[in-house]
Amino acid sequence: MDRDELFKEINRGIGEERYRAFRHNLRKNMPYIRRFGGLDRVVRLLTDRHIVIVGAGPSLAADLDALKKYGGRRELAVIATDMALRPLVKRGIRPGFVISCETTPAGFFDCIDTASMHLLAFSCIAHSTLRSWNGDISFYNWMLRGGQYDELWAEAGEGLGYVATGSIVTTQAVSLALGCPISSLALAGNDLAFRRTYYLRGTLRHARYAEMCARFSSPESMEFHAIRRASGYMIDREGRKYFTNGQFLAAKLWLEDLFSRLDMPIIDSSEPGCSEKSVRKAGLKAHLALLDRRPRR
């Protein structure tokens, strides 16, 4: 596997296939961008806090109780990816922040009360996503330069702030969090590979499977076929084999390279998630229990 070529393919696909959608979305999003602005406020809101970035991988099921117990603590900030929000809310967990960069209509926030949450939104996010959100918003641009990208960011506003993409929304959340003076960083449900299930039960993806199921096509069989189609690479973690696609693999390599160069300890409860060579593998409950030992402000 050529790591550089993998990243080039990801970025090339973004530029060639989505630029027209980016520009269309941005022009419709401009009234929201002018109203809410960029990441300046977010830096202040995350300063000195312990951050948990929550993905929608099936391993998140083991961390839901910990998130429900500690999620409301003032010294903790939970950043949920868009796909993870629905199952979190269903279990009574309301993250302070949600991040989304999906540029095609997805319905992540339909029928969810988001008034108390803060959306971290890519400036070229699908406009229907913004219209379905009724809480605070902060926008950001991607840290990609040259030609068409420069034109987009100039139109969106250079002052919004820039976030490295790393190919998926989780990596953007990590990039954003590490750009702030935070106290610690933990990852949960960011599996970046799959075995028998793709996402945690209760996500929008599972709802779509249920809508499309028929007599000879159950939600389970549709998920199985989706996993087979996406299984371009294999990861061997201590004898347990996982499968992944190019986007997830690029994100995994990007995160591991970034984390290996940081002094800050990174906790990852995801399965398989990042390699133990670059993070400390630990359950989220054990990590967040340390908050009980710290004096409250």
N, C-alpha and C positions, 0 to 999 in steps of 0.2 A: 504493500500500500504506500503510495506517495502522498505524504501529508500535505505538501504544498499544492499539489494538483487537486486534492480533495477540497481545500479551501477556495482555490480558484474556480472550481466548478460551481460551488455554492454561490459565490458572489456573482459569477457570470450569469447564472440562472436568474438571480434576482434582477440584475440589470436588464437583461434581454426580455424577460417575460412579464415584468410587473411595472415597468416605468410608466406606461400609459395609465395604469390603475393608480399608481402613486400620485401622479399629477391631478387626475380627476378627483381623487379623495381629498388631496390637500386644498384644492380650491373650494370645495364644499366645507372643509373644516376650518377655514380661516376665521369665520366669526367666533368660533369657540376658542381658537388659539389667541385671538386678540383679547378675548374676555378673561381667560384663565392664565395665560402666560406659560413660562417654562419651569425649570428645575430649581430656581433659586430658593423657593420656599421649602422644597423637599430636603435640600441639604440641611437647613435649620431643623426640620422636623425629625431627621434621622440622626443628628449629631449625638454621640455618646450612648446610643441605644444598641441593644442586642438585636440583631436582625435574623429572622428566619425566612428563607425563600422557599415557598411551597409549590411544588409541581403536582401534576395529576397522575403520577405513576402509581401502580397498585401497591407499592410498599408503604404509601402514605397511610393506609388503613391502620398500621401499627402505631402511628403517631397522633391519631385524631384525639385521643383522650388527653394527651399532653397539651395539644394546642388548645383544647377547650378549657383546660385548667389554668394555663398560664397566658393565654392569648390576650387577656385584658390588662395585663400588668403594664404600667406606664413606661418601664424601662425596656420593654420589648416591643418591637415593630415587626409585624407579620406582613410579608409581601407575597400575595398569592398570584400565580399565573392565571390567565383568563379561564383556561380549561378546568382549573382546580376550584374555582369559586363556587360553582353549583353544589358539588358534594360537601364542601365546607359549610355553606349556609344551611344545607339540609340537616346537618348535625349540630346546628346552633353555634357555629364558629363564624364570626364576622371579622375578617382581617381588616386592619387599618388601611392597607394599600392593596391595589390590584394592578397588575401590569399587562398590557396588551399591545401587540404590534401586528395583529392580523389585518391584512389589507383587503380581504374579501368578506362579504357579509356572513356572519356565523351565528348570531343570536346568543352569545355567551351570557348576556345580562338580562335577557327577556324574563319578565315576571319575577325579578329579584329586586328587593328594596336596597338600593345602593346609596341612599342619602347620607349614611354615616361613614362612607368609605371614600378613599382618595384614589382616583384612577391615574396611573402613570402611562401615558399614551404616546405612541409613535406618531409623529406629526402627519403621516400619510395613512393612518389607521382608517379602516372602513367607516364611512360616515354614518351608516346605520348603527354602528356600535356606540358612537357618541350620542346619538339621539335616544338610545335606550338607557343611557346612564344618567342618574339624577343626583350625583354627588360632586365633590370637588374634582378637579382635573389639573394635571401638570403635563405639558407636552415636551417631547425631546426629539432631536434629529439623530440620525445614525452617523457614526464616525467613519463614513466612507466619503472619499474625495474624488474629484475629477469630473469634467464634462457635465453630464446630466444631473449628477448628484449635487454639484455646486449650485446649479440653477434652482433645484428643489429647496435647498437649505436657505438660499437667499430669499426665496419667496416666503418660506415658512417663518424665517427670522433667525438670524445667526445667534441671537441672544437666548434662545430656548435652552441651549446646552446640548452636548453631544454624548452619545452612549455607544460603546463598541457593540457590534451585533453578535459575533460568535456563532451565528447561524440560527439560534432559536430564542424564544422569549426568556427562558431561564438565564441564558448567558447575558442578556441585556439587563435583567434584574441584578445579577451579580456585579456587572460593570457599574451600574448606577449606585449600588450600595457601597462598593469599594471606593467610589469617588467622594464619599462622605466620611467624616471622622467618626466611624462607628466603633463600638466596644467589642463586638464579636460577630461572627457570621456562621450560620448553620443552614444546611440544605436538607429538605425533607421531600420525599416523593419525586425527586428529580432522577428517575431511574436510568434514563438515556439508553435503555435496552429493554427487551421483553422476552418472556418465556411463553406462558399460557394466556396472559391477558395483557392488553395494550395500555389501558388506562384504568384508574380506580373506578369502581362501580358508582353510578350516579352522575357521571359526566355527560356533557352534551353529546359526545360521540355515542354513548350507550343509548341515549334517548333516540338518536337517529336510527340506530340498529333496530330498536323496538318498533319504530314507525314503519320501517321497511320490511320487517319480518313477514314470512308467509309460511305455508304448511311445510315446505321442504327447504326453508331458509330461516333458521332460528337466529336470534341475536348472537348466540355463542358461535355458530358456524360462520357468520359474517365476520366476527372478530378474528376467528382463526384464519380465515382467508386473507384478511387485512394484514395480519402478522406475517403470513407467508409471503405476501407481495412485497412487504417492507424489509424482508430479511436478506439484506445484501452483504452483511458482515457478521462474524461470530466473535463473541468475547468469552474467554475461558477464565472464570474466577474461582480458583481453588477447586477445580473439577466440575463446577456448575457451568453449564453452557447457556449463554444468552445470545439473542439475535438483535441486530439493530440496522438502521438505515444510514445513508450518508450524512444527513443532517444531524442526527443524534451523535454519530461518531465524531463528526467535526466539532460539535459542542463539547463532547467529552474530552477530546484532545486539547481543545482551546482552554477549558477550565483547568485541566491537570497541569498544563504548562504555566498558566497564570498562578495557580495556588502554590506550585513548587517554588515560586520566586518570592513568596510573601513571608514575613515574619509572624503575622497574625495566625493563630491556629484556626483551621477551618474544620467544622464538624459536619459530617455527612452521614445521615441515617438511611439514605436511598440504597436500593438494591437493583443492580449492582452499583450504580452511581459512579463516582470517581474512584480511582485506584487509591488504596491505602498508602501508596507511596507519596501522594500529594495531599491527602486529607486525613483527619482522624475519624475512623469509623466508630460511631457511637449512636445509641438510641436517643431520640430527641427528649424523651422523658428524663433521662439521666442528665443531659445537658441543661435543660431548663430548670431542673430541681436545684441547680446552683443558685438560681435567683432567690430561693428561700433563705440562703445563707448570707446574702448581701444586704446591707442596710438600705431600707427604702428611703427615697428622698422625701 
